[in-house]
């Protein structure tokens, strides 16, 4: 015993309905796969984080040099030599202490 209708017109309607939903599901799967592939490619080509950054103030205090994850959003990347030069003029981060890593302490 089948739970499908016996007449041909209703069977065609059901087939069309399910074909439409299958196409929508296939499109959603393709879009999700594309997003995941783009995220993987983005992670592969993303440059590594800089070893050191200088955190720029907003006028309320001097900038500081460091490389820890607690740095704010107003940072500029520095290479090792730039960090050494910057530490001659500004304070080192009190948490990650880059002056110790760079041999300036």
C-alpha positions as CSV (number, residue, x, y, z in Angstrom):
1,X,0.0,0.0,0.0
2,X,1.5,3.4,-1.1
3,X,0.9,6.7,0.5
4,X,1.3,8.4,-2.9
5,X,-1.7,9.4,-5.0
6,X,-2.7,7.0,-7.7
7,X,-3.6,9.6,-10.4
8,X,-1.0,10.8,-12.9
9,X,-1.6,14.6,-12.6
10,X,-1.0,14.6,-8.8
11,X,2.1,12.4,-9.2
12,X,3.5,14.9,-11.7
13,X,2.8,17.8,-9.3
14,X,4.7,15.9,-6.5
15,X,7.6,15.2,-8.8
16,X,7.8,18.8,-9.8
17,X,7.6,20.0,-6.2
18,X,10.3,17.7,-5.1
19,X,12.5,18.4,-8.1
20,X,12.2,22.1,-7.2
21,X,13.3,21.5,-3.6
22,X,16.1,19.2,-4.7
23,X,17.4,22.0,-6.9
24,X,17.3,24.5,-4.0
25,X,19.1,22.1,-1.7
26,X,21.8,21.4,-4.4
27,X,22.3,25.2,-4.8
28,X,22.6,25.7,-1.0
29,X,25.1,22.8,-0.9
30,X,27.2,24.3,-3.7
31,X,27.2,27.7,-2.0
32,X,28.3,26.2,1.3
33,X,31.1,24.3,-0.4
34,X,32.2,27.4,-2.1
35,X,32.3,29.4,1.2
36,X,34.3,26.6,2.8
37,X,36.8,26.5,-0.1
38,X,37.2,30.3,0.0
39,X,37.8,30.1,3.7
40,X,40.5,27.4,3.2
41,X,42.2,29.4,0.4
42,X,42.1,32.5,2.6
43,X,43.7,30.7,5.5
44,X,46.4,29.3,3.2
45,X,47.4,32.7,1.6
46,X,47.0,34.8,4.7
47,X,50.4,36.2,5.7
48,X,51.7,35.2,9.1
49,X,51.2,37.7,11.9
50,X,54.0,40.1,12.4
51,X,56.6,39.2,15.1
52,X,56.2,42.7,16.7
53,X,53.8,45.6,16.4
54,X,53.8,49.2,17.6
55,X,50.5,50.1,19.2
56,X,49.5,53.6,18.3
57,X,47.8,55.7,20.9
58,X,44.9,58.1,20.3
59,X,46.7,61.0,21.8
60,X,46.3,60.0,25.5
61,X,49.6,58.3,25.9
62,X,52.8,57.1,24.3
63,X,52.8,54.2,21.9
64,X,54.2,50.9,23.0
65,X,56.0,48.0,21.2
66,X,55.1,44.4,21.6
67,X,53.8,41.3,19.9
68,X,51.2,40.0,22.3
69,X,47.5,39.3,21.3
70,X,46.2,41.9,23.7
71,X,47.3,44.7,21.4
72,X,44.5,46.9,20.2
73,X,43.3,47.5,16.7
74,X,45.5,50.5,16.1
75,X,48.8,48.7,15.4
76,X,51.5,48.8,12.8
77,X,53.7,45.7,12.0
78,X,57.4,45.8,12.7
79,X,60.2,43.5,11.7
80,X,62.9,42.7,14.3
81,X,65.2,45.6,13.4
82,X,62.4,48.1,13.4
83,X,61.2,46.8,16.8
84,X,64.7,47.3,18.2
85,X,64.8,50.9,16.9
86,X,61.3,51.6,18.2
87,X,62.2,50.4,21.6
88,X,64.9,53.1,21.9
89,X,62.1,55.7,21.7
90,X,59.0,54.1,23.2
91,X,58.0,51.7,26.0
92,X,57.9,48.0,25.6
93,X,54.7,46.2,26.3
94,X,54.6,45.3,30.0
95,X,52.9,41.9,29.3
96,X,54.9,40.3,26.5
97,X,58.2,42.1,27.2
98,X,59.7,42.3,23.6
99,X,62.8,44.0,25.0
100,X,63.8,40.8,26.6
101,X,63.3,38.8,23.4
102,X,65.3,41.4,21.4
103,X,68.2,41.5,23.9
104,X,67.7,45.1,24.9
105,X,67.0,44.6,28.6
